[in-house]
Amino acid sequence: MAGAAVALLSVYAEAGDVVHVVAKGQVLVQIAKRYRTTVEAIRAANGLRPGQLLKPGQELVIPEKGKEAEAAKKAAAGRAAKDAKKADAKENAATGKGKKKGDAKPAKPEPLVMKPKRPGFVKLVRGSDRLETQLLTKHGRLVPSALTGLSKMMRHGPSGSKTAIDPRLATLIGMVSDHFGGRPIHITSGFRPYSPTQYTKHSNHNLGRAIDFSIEGVPNTMLRDFCRTFRNAGVGYYPNSTFVHLDVRTTKAFWIDYSRPGEAPRYDSPVAQASADESTADVDQAPSGATPAPAGAGKETQPTPPSQGGGSGDTHPPPSQVVDPSTGNSSTQDPTPRNTPKAGQN
């Protein structure tokens, strides 16, 4: 045992020092007497506190006679270096330094619903176009000067024509942005001039009152559900496409259209046909460079929609429905008078 103890020399021991292995029941007084030194010298050489108990098997450096002060200094320097090394290791663990690429733990995903860093500040993307603007004040009121840039971003893609965007729709866009932490909003379609070939003759897209969009990193199902909390708004869900439709109107409505891009509408219930604002065939082609919704986000395919009333089954979203406009969240009624729409439009 003594040979093993000598092999495990303390880092503080020099060639002339002795390493003593504490036996059961031994105290410093006995050890100091055995080596003809003092208790204080042994404490100083080993960094022991007064009253500190010894443990069996503990190694103690017995300094060479006449060099007790030198041994104490070396021991103190050794302990300081050891403490500094521990501190560096702790700091590296906190900052991630010193880790190999394979050792790094994956970062936790950012929550989808979170407070924005800049309330009311929106990031809009449409192909290569970008717009970052303060759309709402910190109190949630619309910034009128932002409507010009918004109207440009929501212009008709093929023709480049544009119209003034409804202030209430702009407000809802700002609210959606804030709810999802100010993530970039990808616009699929905004204003569209009236066309005799469009499936619905009353589209709010013709009046600058509707938007088809997705939000980077947010499933369309989650976006759909939040938009449905708005009062006097229409929400269209397109499981086989990449966007959610949102418009402002005098009632609250929701519909599901299972058609794919370019196809005639395939609504989930008869009520949907009266509520729907567009078909996927009416939607502008997404501009080059637009970022689609995440793969699998909101995918709920159904080859053939129900032919009877009552809407979707239990495994699908709630059926399209017109809801009592007195329900829902706080009113977002636009205080600015709008021109009366032409016949065939709402």
DAQUIWO-V425024 format. One record per residue. N is the residue number from 1. RES is the residue in one small letter. PHI is phi in degrees with one decimal (999 if undefined). PSI is psi in whole degrees, 0 to 359 (999 if undefined). Layout:
N:RES:PHI:PSI, N:RES:PHI:PSI
This chain:
1:m:999:320, 2:a:-63.8:323, 3:g:-65.3:321, 4:a:-66.1:323, 5:a:-67.5:320, 6:v:-66.3:327, 7:a:-66.0:330, 8:l:-92.4:58, 9:l:-63.0:144, 10:s:-67.5:150, 11:v:-65.2:343, 12:y:-91.8:349, 13:a:-77.9:139, 14:e:-102.4:178, 15:a:-59.6:325, 16:g:-88.6:356, 17:d:-87.3:158, 18:v:-114.8:143, 19:v:-106.9:121, 20:h:-105.2:133, 21:v:-97.4:121, 22:v:-67.8:130, 23:a:-93.2:164, 24:k:-61.7:128, 25:g:88.7:355, 26:q:-75.6:147, 27:v:-126.1:167, 28:l:-61.8:325, 29:v:-60.0:316, 30:q:-64.4:317, 31:i:-66.8:317, 32:a:-62.2:320, 33:k:-65.4:322, 34:r:-64.1:321, 35:y:-98.6:7, 36:r:55.9:50, 37:t:-134.9:192, 38:t:-111.7:158, 39:v:-61.8:318, 40:e:-62.2:322, 41:a:-65.5:319, 42:i:-67.6:318, 43:r:-60.4:314, 44:a:-64.8:324, 45:a:-76.7:343, 46:n:-121.9:2, 47:g:67.0:36, 48:l:-89.4:144, 49:r:-89.9:151, 50:p:-58.7:132, 51:g:87.1:355, 52:q:-70.4:130, 53:l:-78.1:146, 54:l:-90.9:151, 55:k:-114.8:142, 56:p:-57.7:135, 57:g:90.7:351, 58:q:-69.0:138, 59:e:-94.9:133, 60:l:-123.3:133, 61:v:-83.3:125, 62:i:-100.5:108, 63:p:-65.9:151, 64:e:-65.4:141, 65:k:-61.5:131, 66:g:91.6:350, 67:k:-122.8:29, 68:e:-62.0:316, 69:a:-64.9:319, 70:e:-64.0:319, 71:a:-64.0:322, 72:a:-65.0:320, 73:k:-65.2:315, 74:k:-62.8:320, 75:a:-64.2:318, 76:a:-63.7:319, 77:a:-65.7:321, 78:g:-64.3:319, 79:r:-66.5:322, 80:a:-63.9:318, 81:a:-64.5:321, 82:k:-65.8:318, 83:d:-64.9:321, 84:a:-64.7:322, 85:k:-65.1:319, 86:k:-63.9:319, 87:a:-63.7:319, 88:d:-63.7:319, 89:a:-64.0:321, 90:k:-66.6:319, 91:e:-66.5:319, 92:n:-63.6:323, 93:a:-66.8:324, 94:a:-73.5:324, 95:t:-95.4:352, 96:g:85.5:5, 97:k:-74.7:154, 98:g:80.4:3, 99:k:-96.0:147, 100:k:-76.6:161, 101:k:-57.4:319, 102:g:-73.0:343, 103:d:-85.3:342, 104:a:-67.4:132, 105:k:-78.4:141, 106:p:-63.7:137, 107:a:-68.2:147, 108:k:-68.4:138, 109:p:-63.6:143, 110:e:-69.3:135, 111:p:-61.2:145, 112:l:-74.3:320, 113:v:-100.8:117, 114:m:-159.3:162, 115:k:-72.0:137, 116:p:-73.5:152, 117:k:-68.3:327, 118:r:-128.7:93, 119:p:-55.0:136, 120:g:82.2:355, 121:f:-92.2:121, 122:v:-112.3:151, 123:k:-119.0:114, 124:l:-110.0:138, 125:v:-130.5:133, 126:r:-147.1:100, 127:g:61.4:235, 128:s:-87.4:354, 129:d:-80.9:140, 130:r:-133.7:141, 131:l:-141.7:122, 132:e:-120.0:118, 133:t:-149.9:155, 134:q:-82.7:99, 135:l:-84.6:325, 136:l:-124.7:153, 137:t:-77.5:175, 138:k:-66.5:345, 139:h:-96.4:6, 140:g:86.1:13, 141:r:-93.7:148, 142:l:-67.3:139, 143:v:-93.7:103, 144:p:-55.6:325, 145:s:-65.4:343, 146:a:-79.5:347, 147:l:-65.9:329, 148:t:-61.8:311, 149:g:-65.9:323, 150:l:-65.0:317, 151:s:-61.2:323, 152:k:-66.9:318, 153:m:-66.7:331, 154:m:-101.4:21, 155:r:-65.6:164, 156:h:-69.2:122, 157:g:-59.3:305, 158:p:-63.9:319, 159:s:-99.6:340, 160:g:80.2:1, 161:s:-72.6:153, 162:k:-144.0:167, 163:t:-145.6:167, 164:a:-66.7:132, 165:i:-83.4:135, 166:d:-55.0:128, 167:p:-58.2:325, 168:r:-69.2:323, 169:l:-64.2:318, 170:a:-59.3:320, 171:t:-63.3:317, 172:l:-64.9:324, 173:i:-61.7:318, 174:g:-63.8:322, 175:m:-67.9:320, 176:v:-63.5:316, 177:s:-58.8:313, 178:d:-63.0:321, 179:h:-61.8:324, 180:f:-102.0:30, 181:g:73.0:20, 182:g:76.0:22, 183:r:-63.6:154, 184:p:-59.6:135, 185:i:-100.1:124, 186:h:-99.9:116, 187:i:-86.8:125, 188:t:-91.3:316, 189:s:-155.5:144, 190:g:-127.2:249, 191:f:-69.7:138, 192:r:-137.5:126, 193:p:-62.2:151, 194:y:-61.5:138, 195:s:-132.6:135, 196:p:-60.9:341, 197:t:-90.0:354, 198:q:-68.8:147, 199:y:-70.1:325, 200:t:-109.5:131, 201:k:-87.7:4, 202:h:-127.7:29, 203:s:-64.4:132, 204:n:-69.3:344, 205:h:-62.2:329, 206:n:-69.9:344, 207:l:-113.5:6, 208:g:73.0:28, 209:r:-114.6:14, 210:a:-144.9:155, 211:i:-145.0:140, 212:d:-108.5:125, 213:f:-157.1:169, 214:s:-140.6:165, 215:i:-122.4:132, 216:e:-55.4:121, 217:g:83.6:357, 218:v:-107.8:125, 219:p:-60.0:143, 220:n:-63.1:333, 221:t:-63.8:320, 222:m:-70.0:319, 223:l:-62.7:316, 224:r:-57.0:312, 225:d:-65.1:323, 226:f:-69.7:318, 227:c:-61.1:331, 228:r:-71.0:349, 229:t:-80.4:348, 230:f:-75.4:143, 231:r:-85.3:145, 232:n:53.1:53, 233:a:-142.6:147, 234:g:-105.2:135, 235:v:-125.8:125, 236:g:-113.9:132, 237:y:-113.3:129, 238:y:-122.9:87, 239:p:-58.4:333, 240:n:-101.6:19, 241:s:-130.7:192, 242:t:-115.3:12, 243:f:-137.9:169, 244:v:-120.1:139, 245:h:-95.8:138, 246:l:-137.8:130, 247:d:-139.6:166, 248:v:-108.2:138, 249:r:-155.4:187, 250:t:-93.7:357, 251:t:-132.6:174, 252:k:-107.8:127, 253:a:-141.5:156, 254:f:-147.8:140, 255:w:-147.1:161, 256:i:-123.4:134, 257:d:-126.7:116, 258:y:-86.6:5, 259:s:-68.4:156, 260:r:-97.9:166, 261:p:-51.2:129, 262:g:89.4:350, 263:e:-91.2:159, 264:a:-67.2:153, 265:p:-61.6:145, 266:r:-131.1:85, 267:y:-75.8:158, 268:d:-84.0:346, 269:s:-160.6:161, 270:p:-59.5:329, 271:v:-61.9:328, 272:a:-60.7:324, 273:q:-62.6:326, 274:a:-78.4:333, 275:s:-91.8:331, 276:a:-62.8:147, 277:d:-107.1:346, 278:e:-167.1:167, 279:s:-112.6:159, 280:t:-61.0:336, 281:a:-68.5:338, 282:d:-82.5:341, 283:v:-73.7:140, 284:d:-59.2:147, 285:q:-66.2:135, 286:a:-59.2:130, 287:p:-61.1:154, 288:s:-60.7:133, 289:g:96.3:353, 290:a:-68.5:143, 291:t:-93.3:118, 292:p:-74.2:172, 293:a:-64.7:155, 294:p:-55.7:148, 295:a:-59.4:131, 296:g:84.2:354, 297:a:-71.0:119, 298:g:72.6:15, 299:k:-75.7:116, 300:e:-141.2:76, 301:t:-76.2:147, 302:q:-146.2:111, 303:p:-55.3:317, 304:t:-130.7:120, 305:p:-70.4:158, 306:p:-59.3:141, 307:s:-95.6:346, 308:q:-100.5:163, 309:g:-67.4:162, 310:g:113.6:345, 311:g:80.5:201, 312:s:-71.8:161, 313:g:-76.5:182, 314:d:-66.0:337, 315:t:-86.6:4, 316:h:-123.8:171, 317:p:-61.6:162, 318:p:-56.5:149, 319:p:-66.2:160, 320:s:-60.0:143, 321:q:-160.8:151, 322:v:-96.3:124, 323:v:-106.8:149, 324:d:-53.9:120, 325:p:-65.7:349, 326:s:-78.2:349, 327:t:-96.8:179, 328:g:99.3:194, 329:n:-84.4:189, 330:s:-59.9:150, 331:s:-62.5:139, 332:t:-116.9:29, 333:q:-57.6:132, 334:d:-72.7:119, 335:p:-72.2:345, 336:t:-84.7:122, 337:p:-60.3:141, 338:r:-111.9:154, 339:n:-68.2:144, 340:t:-65.8:128, 341:p:-67.3:156, 342:k:-72.5:164, 343:a:-60.7:139, 344:g:90.5:357, 345:q:-124.3:158, 346:n:-112.1:999
